[in-house]
Each structure stands twice: as C-alpha cells, then as structure tokens.
Amino acid sequence: MAFFSKTLDKLKGAFKKTWQVLNTDVGTLFIPGRQIDDAFLAEVEEKLIRADLGVKRVESLVTAIRAQWQAGKIKNAEQARDVIKQQLVSTWSTADRELRFAASGPTVILVAGVNGAGKTTSIAKLANLLKNRMNKRVMVCASDTFRAAAVEQLSIWAGRIGVEIVKHRMGADPGAVAYDACEAAKTRGIDVLLVDTAGRLHTQENLMRELTKIRDVVAKRIEGAPHEVILVLDATAGQNALSQARNFSQAISVSGIMLAKLDGSAKGGVVVAIHDQLQIPVKFVGLGETPDDIETFDPQRFVDALFQGVS
C-alpha cells in the first residue's frame, strides 16, 4: 500500500497540468448533486478533448454516459465520472504491458525516438529499473554515433547506474556497434541489452532505413531479437506523437511505448489515443529527471491520478 500511495502521489504530480484541466474544468462538472443534461455532456466532451484523450475516444465516452443516462441507470455527474473511469481502465489488458524476455540468452530491447524526446535519459531509467527492481544484469549499447554528446551522456549514465556499456568512436557504423554489443552480451552473460539508436525525425526515410538495419543486425546475432522495440515519446508532443508512433511502427514494428517528460505535461492523455488507434501499449512512463523516476504503466493508477481530487 505504501508503494501504491507513493506512486500515485508521483503520478499526480506528473499529471499536474492534465489534472488541473480536469480538476478546474472537468472537475467542476463532477460536483456532487449536479444532474446530467445535454449541456453537461457537451462540456465533458470539450474538456476531455482538451486533456488530449483523442476525439474518437472522447466521443465514445460521452456516448456511453448518454446511453446509461437515457436508460435511467445514472443520473448525476458523479456517476458519469465513474463511467468514464471504468471505460478508460478497461482499454488496456495486463498481458500487453509486460516486457517480453528471451527464454534463454540476452534479451535485446531496441530503443528509438525523435530528436529531443528524452530517449537517452529514458534508456538510463529503464536500465536502472531492470537492474535494481528486476535484478537483471544490464548492458547498454551506444549506437547513436552521430552525436558525441549522445555517447558521452550514455556513458555517464552507465557509470552512475553501474551497468556495462559498448561504444565506438563518433561516426562509427551504428550497426557495427550493435553487432559488437550483441557478441559482448552473449559472452558476458548479460540478461538485458538496451540498444540506443540515433534520435531521428520519423520523416527522414534514409535514417529510418538505417534504424531497420540495426534491427536486422541484432536479429542475426541473437535469436528472437529484438525482443522488444520501445519507442520513446515526448508527453508534451500530444497528438503529434500519434504520427511518430505510426511511422516508427511501420519501420521497426514498435512493441511498446515509454512516455517521457510526463511531469508537468498536459498531454498525458495521448496514451489513450495511441492505444486506440495503433494498438501499441504504453509500458513505461517517465516522471522526472532521476534514474528512479520511471514506473511501469498501470491503467488504474493512471486514471486515478487524472481524477484524484475530483469528488
């Protein structure tokens, strides 16, 4: 219970702006005793769209409330809020949010994302979680060889967290770095290999092809690899994150999302839209700047955090 409470408090902080939209705007609609009517439903639709849940999802939520209201099953705003929460939680299944690990040998997790999304920091957080919460022996691969700062940053994080790193000089072939990392992971008994890739715009076709090449390299060196392809998305990107997720998924078959920079973002609701439209599960959320500021995505905590304080 203490862990749940601590996590919920952190999520409430991370969702602060979204929560403020709900608490100040939608929240005022859910006041005790307020009766459901057409004006109420119109306001709910407007405010939930502002919270970036996606137009189609919001329309389905409002439709569900309207149907139950017209059937006489619910009458007031508090009951409408409960319908919204139940509908949102039921969006995700437990199975698709679990990390897939290799049956034997190293598990390879390819990590991608656009420039500035917080990818390298997210890798550090994921490495820290795997090492300290899951007791895995972790190695990181610095295949972002186009920016010296990227290799340096990942090296610093690896040192702080206490995980191994494989890196080459700046400008080296990213595929060659991935190749060496796979060989090192196999010979050193590594449990999980996290492969960093160069931050790139999803519209840069040549760079996306290179990303596919890195995927193919690890696939040839380790059976079943990559076992996960995690796309790091900037929570502040809102609905723009949808096009990123769509294009990356077409290139490298994204299996899960880490939503970074969730702290202070009013766009966290986009996780609902991404799941609805692309069926890609959100597996992790970044809640701050330290290696510990990462949580596995839990729909119930997510929804509770969004509506916390609304009663």
C-alpha positions, 0 to 999 in steps of 0.5 A: 500500500505504501508503494501504491500511495507513493506512486500515485502521489508521483503520478499526480504530480506528473499529471499536474497540468492534465489534472488541473484541466480536469480538476478546474474544468472537468472537475467542476462538472463532477460536483456532487448533486449536479444532474446530467443534461445535454449541456453537461455532456457537451462540456465533458466532451470539450474538456476531455478533448482538451486533456488530449484523450483523442476525439474518437475516444472522447466521443465514445465516452460521452456516448456511453454516459448518454446511453446509461443516462437515457436508460435511467441507470445514472443520473448525476455527474458523479456517476458519469465520472465513474463511467468514464473511469471504468471505460478508460481502465478497461482499454488496456489488458495486463498481458500487453504491458509486460516486457517480453524476455528471451527464454534463454540468452540476452534479451535485446530491447531496441530503443528509438525516438525523435530528436529531443524526446528524452530517449537517452535519459529514458534508456538510463531509467529503464536500465536502472529499473531492470537492474535494481527492481528486476535484478537483471544484469544490464548492458547498454549499447551506444549506437547513436554515433552521430552525436558525441554528446549522445555517447558521452551522456550514455556513458555517464549514465552507465557509470552512475547506474553501474551497468556495462556499456559498448561504444565506438568512436563518433561516426562509427557504423551504428550497426557495427556497434550493435553487432559488437554489443550483441557478441559482448552480451552473449559472452558476458552473460548479460540478461538485458541489452538496451540498444540506443539508436540515433534520435531521428525525425520519423520523416527522414526515410534514409535514417529510418532505413538505417534504424531497420538495419540495426534491427536486422543486425541484432536479429542475426546475432541473437535469436528472437531479437529484438525482443522488444522495440520501445519507442520513446515519446515526448508527453508534451508532443500530444497528438503529434506523437500519434504520427511518430508512433505510426511511422516508427511502427511501420519501420521497426514494428514498435512493441511498446511505448515509454512516455517521457517528460510526463511531469508537468505535461498536459498531454498525458492523455495521448496514451489513450489515443495511441492505444486506440488507434495503433494498438501499441501499449504504453509500458513505461512512463517517465516522471522526472529527471532521476534514474528512479523516476520511471514506473511501469504503466498501470491503467488504474493508477493512471486514471486515478491520478487524472481524477484524484481530487475530483469528488 
